């Protein structure tokens, strides 16, 4: 989890927000590309946290498995 947070912080520094680092990374002066990257990273973070916090759901009895 710490590695994931470190990767997100690095991506936000160099690609997100449209600040100085966003302009240096080539997102342009207005930073719309950095905004897109930031939104995608937030969606990815929410999905990862949701996957980590959800307990596995057991299959009900009598249901055939799709895994052979």
N, CA, C and O atoms as CSV, one atom per row, in Angstrom:
chain,resi,resn,atom,element,x,y,z
A,1,UNK,N,N,0.832,-1.192,0.000
A,1,UNK,CA,C,0.000,0.000,0.000
A,1,UNK,C,C,0.876,1.255,0.000
A,1,UNK,O,O,0.556,2.244,-0.659
A,2,UNK,N,N,1.970,1.203,0.737
A,2,UNK,CA,C,2.873,2.348,0.774
A,2,UNK,C,C,3.490,2.606,-0.592
A,2,UNK,O,O,3.675,3.757,-0.988
A,3,UNK,N,N,3.808,1.536,-1.312
A,3,UNK,CA,C,4.375,1.682,-2.653
A,3,UNK,C,C,3.373,2.353,-3.579
A,3,UNK,O,O,3.744,3.218,-4.373
A,4,UNK,N,N,2.104,1.960,-3.485
A,4,UNK,CA,C,1.063,2.562,-4.313
A,4,UNK,C,C,0.933,4.055,-4.018
A,4,UNK,O,O,0.816,4.860,-4.942
A,5,UNK,N,N,0.953,4.427,-2.754
A,5,UNK,CA,C,0.860,5.843,-2.398
A,5,UNK,C,C,2.069,6.625,-2.902
A,5,UNK,O,O,1.932,7.769,-3.336
A,6,UNK,N,N,3.244,6.019,-2.847
A,6,UNK,CA,C,4.448,6.675,-3.351
A,6,UNK,C,C,4.347,6.906,-4.855
A,6,UNK,O,O,4.708,7.976,-5.345
A,7,UNK,N,N,3.858,5.911,-5.587
A,7,UNK,CA,C,3.690,6.055,-7.034
A,7,UNK,C,C,2.692,7.165,-7.344
A,7,UNK,O,O,2.914,7.961,-8.257
A,8,UNK,N,N,1.594,7.225,-6.591
A,8,UNK,CA,C,0.586,8.260,-6.822
A,8,UNK,C,C,1.155,9.646,-6.554
A,8,UNK,O,O,0.897,10.578,-7.316
A,9,UNK,N,N,1.921,9.793,-5.487
A,9,UNK,CA,C,2.521,11.096,-5.176
A,9,UNK,C,C,3.482,11.519,-6.281
A,9,UNK,O,O,3.491,12.685,-6.677
A,10,UNK,N,N,4.286,10.591,-6.782
A,10,UNK,CA,C,5.224,10.914,-7.865
A,10,UNK,C,C,4.469,11.311,-9.126
A,10,UNK,O,O,4.844,12.274,-9.794
A,11,UNK,N,N,3.398,10.570,-9.463
A,11,UNK,CA,C,2.609,10.920,-10.645
A,11,UNK,C,C,1.954,12.285,-10.492
A,11,UNK,O,O,1.891,13.053,-11.452
A,12,UNK,N,N,1.468,12.592,-9.295
A,12,UNK,CA,C,0.858,13.899,-9.085
A,12,UNK,C,C,1.892,15.018,-9.177
A,12,UNK,O,O,1.590,16.099,-9.684
A,13,UNK,N,N,3.102,14.771,-8.697
A,13,UNK,CA,C,4.141,15.796,-8.774
A,13,UNK,C,C,4.536,16.089,-10.213
A,13,UNK,O,O,4.689,17.248,-10.598
A,14,UNK,N,N,4.702,15.026,-11.013
A,14,UNK,CA,C,5.240,15.219,-12.352
A,14,UNK,C,C,4.171,15.291,-13.433
A,14,UNK,O,O,4.462,15.747,-14.538
A,15,UNK,N,N,2.945,14.856,-13.154
A,15,UNK,CA,C,1.940,14.866,-14.203
A,15,UNK,C,C,0.628,15.503,-13.833
A,15,UNK,O,O,-0.161,15.833,-14.719
A,16,UNK,N,N,0.369,15.686,-12.575
A,16,UNK,CA,C,-0.966,16.114,-12.182
A,16,UNK,C,C,-1.048,17.566,-11.782
A,16,UNK,O,O,-0.041,18.203,-11.471
A,17,UNK,N,N,-2.256,18.075,-11.794
A,17,UNK,CA,C,-2.518,19.397,-11.264
A,17,UNK,C,C,-2.207,20.552,-12.188
A,17,UNK,O,O,-2.730,21.647,-11.983
A,18,UNK,N,N,-1.386,20.356,-13.189
A,18,UNK,CA,C,-1.065,21.424,-14.121
A,18,UNK,C,C,-0.181,22.506,-13.528
A,18,UNK,O,O,-0.132,23.617,-14.055
A,19,UNK,N,N,0.517,22.203,-12.444
A,19,UNK,CA,C,1.421,23.182,-11.854
A,19,UNK,C,C,2.753,23.214,-12.589
A,19,UNK,O,O,2.825,22.897,-13.776
A,20,UNK,N,N,3.799,23.597,-11.882
A,20,UNK,CA,C,5.128,23.708,-12.492
A,20,UNK,C,C,5.572,22.380,-13.075
A,20,UNK,O,O,6.020,22.325,-14.220
A,21,UNK,N,N,5.453,21.310,-12.304
A,21,UNK,CA,C,5.899,20.008,-12.787
A,21,UNK,C,C,4.998,19.497,-13.905
A,21,UNK,O,O,5.465,18.817,-14.819
A,22,UNK,N,N,3.708,19.822,-13.835
A,22,UNK,CA,C,2.804,19.432,-14.912
A,22,UNK,C,C,3.181,20.097,-16.223
A,22,UNK,O,O,3.125,19.462,-17.276
A,23,UNK,N,N,3.570,21.383,-16.172
A,23,UNK,CA,C,4.011,22.079,-17.389
A,23,UNK,C,C,5.333,21.510,-17.880
A,23,UNK,O,O,5.539,21.365,-19.085
A,24,UNK,N,N,6.230,21.187,-16.953
A,24,UNK,CA,C,7.520,20.615,-17.353
A,24,UNK,C,C,7.332,19.237,-17.986
A,24,UNK,O,O,8.131,18.828,-18.828
A,25,UNK,N,N,6.272,18.515,-17.581
A,25,UNK,CA,C,6.017,17.198,-18.146
A,25,UNK,C,C,5.310,17.288,-19.491
A,25,UNK,O,O,5.064,16.261,-20.124
A,26,UNK,N,N,4.974,18.505,-19.945
A,26,UNK,CA,C,4.390,18.668,-21.264
A,26,UNK,C,C,2.878,18.724,-21.288
A,26,UNK,O,O,2.272,18.503,-22.336
A,27,UNK,N,N,2.251,19.015,-20.152
A,27,UNK,CA,C,0.789,19.067,-20.129
A,27,UNK,C,C,0.257,20.423,-20.579
A,27,UNK,O,O,-0.957,20.595,-20.691
A,28,UNK,N,N,1.119,21.370,-20.834
A,28,UNK,CA,C,0.667,22.674,-21.313
A,28,UNK,C,C,0.473,23.657,-20.174
A,28,UNK,O,O,0.428,23.272,-19.006
A,29,UNK,N,N,0.356,24.952,-20.529
A,29,UNK,CA,C,0.281,25.979,-19.499
A,29,UNK,C,C,-1.011,25.952,-18.692
A,29,UNK,O,O,-1.012,26.365,-17.532
A,30,UNK,N,N,-2.125,25.471,-19.283
A,30,UNK,CA,C,-3.391,25.501,-18.550
A,30,UNK,C,C,-3.601,24.251,-17.710
A,30,UNK,O,O,-4.438,24.242,-16.808
A,31,UNK,N,N,-2.856,23.208,-17.997
A,31,UNK,CA,C,-2.858,22.047,-17.123
A,31,UNK,C,C,-4.059,21.130,-17.243
A,31,UNK,O,O,-4.372,20.416,-16.290
A,32,UNK,N,N,-4.749,21.122,-18.388
A,32,UNK,CA,C,-5.902,20.232,-18.521
A,32,UNK,C,C,-5.472,18.773,-18.561
A,32,UNK,O,O,-6.179,17.905,-18.049
A,33,UNK,N,N,-4.325,18.498,-19.161
A,33,UNK,CA,C,-3.818,17.127,-19.159
A,33,UNK,C,C,-3.501,16.656,-17.750
A,33,UNK,O,O,-3.774,15.511,-17.392
A,34,UNK,N,N,-2.925,17.542,-16.958
A,34,UNK,CA,C,-2.641,17.211,-15.568
A,34,UNK,C,C,-3.910,16.973,-14.772
A,34,UNK,O,O,-3.941,16.127,-13.879
A,35,UNK,N,N,-4.960,17.722,-15.096
A,35,UNK,CA,C,-6.243,17.520,-14.425
A,35,UNK,C,C,-6.805,16.144,-14.755
A,35,UNK,O,O,-7.341,15.462,-13.883
A,36,UNK,N,N,-6.683,15.738,-16.018
A,36,UNK,CA,C,-7.153,14.409,-16.422
A,36,UNK,C,C,-6.379,13.332,-15.676
A,36,UNK,O,O,-6.972,12.376,-15.177
A,37,UNK,N,N,-5.060,13.477,-15.595
A,37,UNK,CA,C,-4.235,12.501,-14.878
A,37,UNK,C,C,-4.632,12.454,-13.407
A,37,UNK,O,O,-4.722,11.373,-12.825
A,38,UNK,N,N,-4.867,13.606,-12.808
A,38,UNK,CA,C,-5.257,13.655,-11.403
A,38,UNK,C,C,-6.584,12.936,-11.172
A,38,UNK,O,O,-6.714,12.171,-10.216
A,39,UNK,N,N,-7.570,13.174,-12.040
A,39,UNK,CA,C,-8.873,12.514,-11.905
A,39,UNK,C,C,-8.724,11.006,-12.066
A,39,UNK,O,O,-9.320,10.242,-11.306
A,40,UNK,N,N,-7.933,10.570,-13.050
A,40,UNK,CA,C,-7.727,9.134,-13.251
A,40,UNK,C,C,-7.042,8.494,-12.047
A,40,UNK,O,O,-7.385,7.376,-11.663
A,41,UNK,N,N,-6.082,9.189,-11.452
A,41,UNK,CA,C,-5.387,8.654,-10.282
A,41,UNK,C,C,-6.344,8.552,-9.097
A,41,UNK,O,O,-6.294,7.575,-8.350
A,42,UNK,N,N,-7.210,9.542,-8.914
A,42,UNK,CA,C,-8.178,9.494,-7.815
A,42,UNK,C,C,-9.145,8.333,-8.009
A,42,UNK,O,O,-9.460,7.626,-7.052
A,43,UNK,N,N,-9.623,8.126,-9.247
A,43,UNK,CA,C,-10.517,6.994,-9.523
A,43,UNK,C,C,-9.806,5.682,-9.244
A,43,UNK,O,O,-10.384,4.780,-8.637
A,44,UNK,N,N,-8.553,5.565,-9.683
A,44,UNK,CA,C,-7.783,4.343,-9.447
A,44,UNK,C,C,-7.578,4.104,-7.951
A,44,UNK,O,O,-7.687,2.969,-7.487
A,45,UNK,N,N,-7.286,5.153,-7.198
A,45,UNK,CA,C,-7.076,5.013,-5.757
A,45,UNK,C,C,-8.356,4.558,-5.058
A,45,UNK,O,O,-8.310,3.694,-4.182
A,46,UNK,N,N,-9.502,5.136,-5.441
A,46,UNK,CA,C,-10.775,4.720,-4.846
A,46,UNK,C,C,-11.052,3.256,-5.156
A,46,UNK,O,O,-11.508,2.513,-4.287
A,47,UNK,N,N,-10.782,2.834,-6.391
A,47,UNK,CA,C,-11.023,1.441,-6.783
A,47,UNK,C,C,-10.125,0.493,-5.994
A,47,UNK,O,O,-10.587,-0.545,-5.519
A,48,UNK,N,N,-8.845,0.842,-5.849
A,48,UNK,CA,C,-7.907,-0.026,-5.130
A,48,UNK,C,C,-8.306,-0.141,-3.662
A,48,UNK,O,O,-8.303,-1.240,-3.109
A,49,UNK,N,N,-8.647,0.970,-3.028
A,49,UNK,CA,C,-9.050,0.929,-1.619
A,49,UNK,C,C,-10.322,0.100,-1.462
A,49,UNK,O,O,-10.451,-0.664,-0.505
A,50,UNK,N,N,-11.261,0.246,-2.397
A,50,UNK,CA,C,-12.493,-0.537,-2.351
A,50,UNK,C,C,-12.192,-2.031,-2.481
A,50,UNK,O,O,-12.777,-2.842,-1.764
A,51,UNK,N,N,-11.294,-2.397,-3.382
A,51,UNK,CA,C,-10.942,-3.806,-3.565
A,51,UNK,C,C,-10.239,-4.367,-2.324
A,51,UNK,O,O,-10.452,-5.523,-1.959
A,52,UNK,N,N,-9.407,-3.556,-1.681
A,52,UNK,CA,C,-8.676,-4.033,-0.510
A,52,UNK,C,C,-9.579,-4.173,0.710
A,52,UNK,O,O,-9.355,-5.052,1.543
A,53,UNK,N,N,-10.594,-3.322,0.829
A,53,UNK,CA,C,-11.434,-3.330,2.021
A,53,UNK,C,C,-12.612,-4.291,1.927
A,53,UNK,O,O,-13.175,-4.675,2.952
A,54,UNK,N,N,-12.997,-4.689,0.706
A,54,UNK,CA,C,-14.146,-5.591,0.566
A,54,UNK,C,C,-13.737,-7.015,0.903
A,54,UNK,O,O,-12.743,-7.511,0.374
A,55,UNK,N,N,-14.488,-7.683,1.775
A,55,UNK,CA,C,-14.173,-9.091,2.047
A,55,UNK,C,C,-14.604,-9.953,0.859
A,55,UNK,O,O,-15.543,-9.593,0.148
A,56,UNK,N,N,-13.933,-11.082,0.635
A,56,UNK,CA,C,-14.346,-11.958,-0.460
A,56,UNK,C,C,-15.727,-12.547,-0.185
A,56,UNK,O,O,-16.035,-12.941,0.940
A,57,UNK,N,N,-16.545,-12.601,-1.221
A,57,UNK,CA,C,-17.905,-13.123,-1.077
A,57,UNK,C,C,-17.894,-14.602,-1.449
A,57,UNK,O,O,-17.521,-14.954,-2.568
A,58,UNK,N,N,-18.301,-15.476,-0.518
A,58,UNK,CA,C,-18.313,-16.908,-0.845
A,58,UNK,C,C,-19.453,-17.239,-1.803
A,58,UNK,O,O,-20.508,-16.603,-1.781
A,59,UNK,N,N,-19.221,-18.248,-2.647
A,59,UNK,CA,C,-20.259,-18.700,-3.573
A,59,UNK,C,C,-21.298,-19.513,-2.807
A,59,UNK,O,O,-20.940,-20.294,-1.925
A,60,UNK,N,N,-22.585,-19.341,-3.131
A,60,UNK,CA,C,-23.619,-20.162,-2.484
A,60,UNK,C,C,-23.484,-21.632,-2.892
A,60,UNK,O,O,-22.915,-21.955,-3.935
A,61,UNK,N,N,-24.015,-22.497,-2.054
A,61,UNK,CA,C,-23.958,-23.933,-2.336
A,61,UNK,C,C,-24.762,-24.262,-3.592
A,61,UNK,O,O,-25.837,-23.708,-3.819
A,62,UNK,N,N,-24.221,-25.172,-4.401
A,62,UNK,CA,C,-24.934,-25.650,-5.573
A,62,UNK,C,C,-24.741,-24.815,-6.819
A,62,UNK,O,O,-25.270,-25.163,-7.874
A,63,UNK,N,N,-23.998,-23.721,-6.731
A,63,UNK,CA,C,-23.754,-22.887,-7.910
A,63,UNK,C,C,-22.525,-23.432,-8.623
A,63,UNK,O,O,-21.477,-23.585,-7.996
A,64,UNK,N,N,-22.622,-23.732,-9.926
A,64,UNK,CA,C,-21.453,-24.257,-10.633
A,64,UNK,C,C,-20.377,-23.184,-10.783
A,64,UNK,O,O,-20.682,-22.013,-11.008
A,65,UNK,N,N,-19.135,-23.593,-10.659
A,65,UNK,CA,C,-18.012,-22.665,-10.768
A,65,UNK,C,C,-17.676,-22.444,-12.238
A,65,UNK,O,O,-17.768,-23.363,-13.052
A,66,UNK,N,N,-17.284,-21.208,-12.568
A,66,UNK,CA,C,-16.846,-20.935,-13.936
A,66,UNK,C,C,-15.371,-21.286,-14.109
A,66,UNK,O,O,-14.868,-21.332,-15.231
A,67,UNK,N,N,-14.681,-21.534,-12.995
A,67,UNK,CA,C,-13.270,-21.912,-13.039
A,67,UNK,C,C,-13.195,-23.430,-13.109
A,67,UNK,O,O,-13.728,-24.121,-12.242
A,68,UNK,N,N,-12.547,-23.942,-14.121
A,68,UNK,CA,C,-12.457,-25.402,-14.279
A,68,UNK,C,C,-11.095,-25.888,-13.859
A,68,UNK,O,O,-10.821,-27.086,-13.917
